[in-house]
Amino acid sequence: MGHAGAAAAAVRYLGSAPAPGPVEALPRPELRCVREDERAPVDQTEFRRVLGSFATGVTVITAPAAEASASPAGFACQSFSSLSLDPPLVCFMVGRTSTTWPRIARAGVFCVNVLGAGQGALCRAFAVSGADKFAGVPYDTAPVSGSPRLTGAAAWIDCTIHAVHTGGDHLIVVGRVNALGAAERGDPLIFHRGRFARLGGD
């Protein structure tokens, strides 16, 4: 019997088989919150070392100035991820002590700039605290939020803040995607074990 014959036989069998009964739901797992005084027995240095084995892309999160006299806001962020397809959601994590985050929160919108392989210096510039991070940096504005869209980025994702959740010493910021785009060519900037890397090499 060929593939077509086997497929036809399977269809005939399934058509004549009795309808299956209701599927019994599995019991829900027991969930609990970790108490504030409960600490995992993991050394922070070892935690960083091991988690550094997970390669990530690198982004710069930007937002327009919340006041007319202020400058745009932005910071380098590797803790970024897609979250949901319907509705389209992404998320990034930011430290609770960040001085840039309150400015992004006031704006209510942000743009994720996925950095390209040659933008390591740009990432370092946006990782510095207290400096004018946009000095000499070419950009235009994202179409919906007006957030800075950095020239040469591998991709951009224009978002409205959808929700903010607590996560230890960080905040988990969920954004609803309003517009996005990507360059047709070019590799992303990769961060792995404490340094920048490229696809297919070190």
C-alpha positions in Angstrom: 0.0 0.0 0.0 1.5 3.4 -1.0 1.4 6.6 1.0 -1.9 7.7 -0.7 -3.6 4.4 0.1 -2.4 4.5 3.7 -3.7 8.0 4.1 -7.1 7.0 2.7 -7.3 4.0 5.0 -6.6 6.3 8.0 -9.3 8.7 6.9 -11.8 5.8 6.6 -10.9 4.5 10.1 -11.1 7.8 11.8 -14.5 8.5 10.1 -15.9 5.2 11.4 -14.4 5.4 14.9 -16.8 6.5 17.7 -16.4 10.0 18.9 -14.0 10.3 21.9 -15.4 11.0 25.3 -14.7 14.3 27.2 -11.0 14.8 28.1 -10.5 14.8 31.9 -8.7 18.0 33.0 -5.5 17.5 34.9 -5.3 18.8 38.4 -4.0 22.4 38.7 -0.5 22.6 40.1 -0.1 24.1 43.6 1.3 27.6 43.3 2.7 29.9 46.0 4.5 33.2 46.2 8.1 33.4 47.3 8.2 35.2 50.6 10.3 38.4 50.9 12.5 36.7 53.6 12.9 33.6 51.5 16.3 33.5 49.7 17.4 30.8 47.2 20.8 29.2 48.1 22.5 30.6 45.0 25.5 32.8 45.0 25.0 36.0 42.9 28.3 35.7 41.2 27.6 32.1 40.2 24.1 33.1 39.1 25.5 35.8 36.8 28.2 33.4 35.4 25.7 30.6 34.6 23.0 32.8 33.2 25.6 34.5 31.0 25.8 31.2 29.1 22.4 32.2 27.6 23.1 34.3 24.5 20.8 37.2 24.0 20.2 40.0 21.5 20.9 43.6 22.5 18.3 46.4 22.4 18.1 50.1 23.2 14.7 51.0 24.7 13.8 54.6 23.8 11.0 57.0 24.6 10.1 60.6 23.6 10.5 63.4 26.0 7.6 63.6 28.4 8.0 67.4 28.7 8.7 69.9 26.0 12.0 71.0 27.6 13.3 67.5 28.3 15.4 65.2 26.1 14.4 61.7 25.0 15.0 58.8 27.3 16.9 55.6 26.5 18.9 52.7 28.0 20.6 49.6 26.8 18.6 46.4 27.5 19.3 42.8 26.8 16.4 41.5 28.9 13.8 41.7 26.1 11.4 39.1 24.7 8.4 38.7 22.5 5.4 37.7 24.7 2.1 37.3 22.8 0.9 37.1 19.2 -2.7 37.9 19.9 -2.7 40.6 21.0 0.8 41.5 19.9 2.8 42.0 23.1 6.5 42.3 23.9 8.2 42.8 27.3 11.5 44.1 28.7 12.9 44.1 32.2 14.4 47.1 33.9 16.0 47.6 37.3 13.9 49.2 40.0 16.7 51.7 40.6 16.9 52.8 37.0 16.8 56.6 36.6 15.6 56.3 33.0 12.6 54.1 33.6 10.5 56.8 35.3 10.9 59.0 32.2 9.8 56.1 30.0 6.8 55.5 32.3 5.8 59.1 32.2 5.9 59.0 28.4 3.7 55.9 28.4 5.2 54.6 25.2 8.5 53.2 24.0 10.4 51.9 21.0 12.6 48.8 21.1 15.7 49.2 18.9 17.3 45.8 18.1 20.9 46.6 17.6 22.9 45.4 14.6 26.2 43.6 14.7 28.3 46.8 14.3 26.5 48.8 17.0 28.5 47.7 20.1 29.8 51.2 20.7 26.2 52.5 20.6 25.1 50.0 23.2 27.9 51.1 25.5 26.9 54.7 25.1 23.3 53.9 26.2 24.6 51.8 29.1 26.2 54.9 30.7 24.2 56.6 33.4 23.8 60.4 33.6 25.3 61.3 30.2 23.5 62.8 27.2 23.0 59.5 25.5 21.6 60.9 22.3 24.5 63.3 21.6 25.7 62.7 18.1 23.4 59.7 17.6 21.3 59.8 14.4 17.7 58.8 14.7 14.2 59.5 13.4 10.9 59.0 15.2 8.8 55.9 15.4 5.5 56.3 13.5 3.0 55.9 16.4 4.8 56.8 19.7 7.3 59.3 18.4 10.0 57.5 20.3 13.6 57.7 18.8 14.2 55.1 16.2 18.0 54.7 16.0 19.6 54.7 12.6 21.1 51.4 11.6 19.1 49.3 14.0 18.4 45.7 12.8 14.7 46.1 13.8 12.4 48.4 15.7 9.2 47.8 17.6 6.9 50.8 18.5 4.9 50.2 21.6 2.4 51.5 24.2 2.9 50.5 27.8 0.3 47.8 28.4 1.2 46.6 32.0 4.0 46.7 34.6 4.7 43.8 37.0 7.2 43.4 39.8 9.9 40.8 39.5 12.3 40.9 42.4 14.8 43.8 42.0 13.4 44.4 38.4 10.2 45.5 36.8 8.6 43.6 34.0 7.2 46.1 31.4 4.7 44.7 28.9 4.2 46.7 25.7 1.5 46.5 23.1 2.9 46.6 19.6 1.6 49.4 17.4 4.1 49.2 14.5 7.3 47.5 13.7 9.9 46.9 11.0 13.2 45.2 10.3 16.2 45.7 8.0 16.3 43.2 5.1 19.9 42.4 5.7 22.4 42.4 8.5 23.2 40.4 11.6 22.1 41.3 15.1 24.4 42.2 18.0 24.7 39.3 20.4 25.8 39.3 24.0 27.3 36.2 25.5 29.3 35.5 28.6 29.9 39.2 29.3 31.0 40.3 25.8 29.6 41.0 22.4 29.6 38.3 19.8 28.5 37.8 16.2 26.5 35.0 14.6 28.8 32.2 13.4 31.8 33.4 15.4 33.3 35.1 18.4 
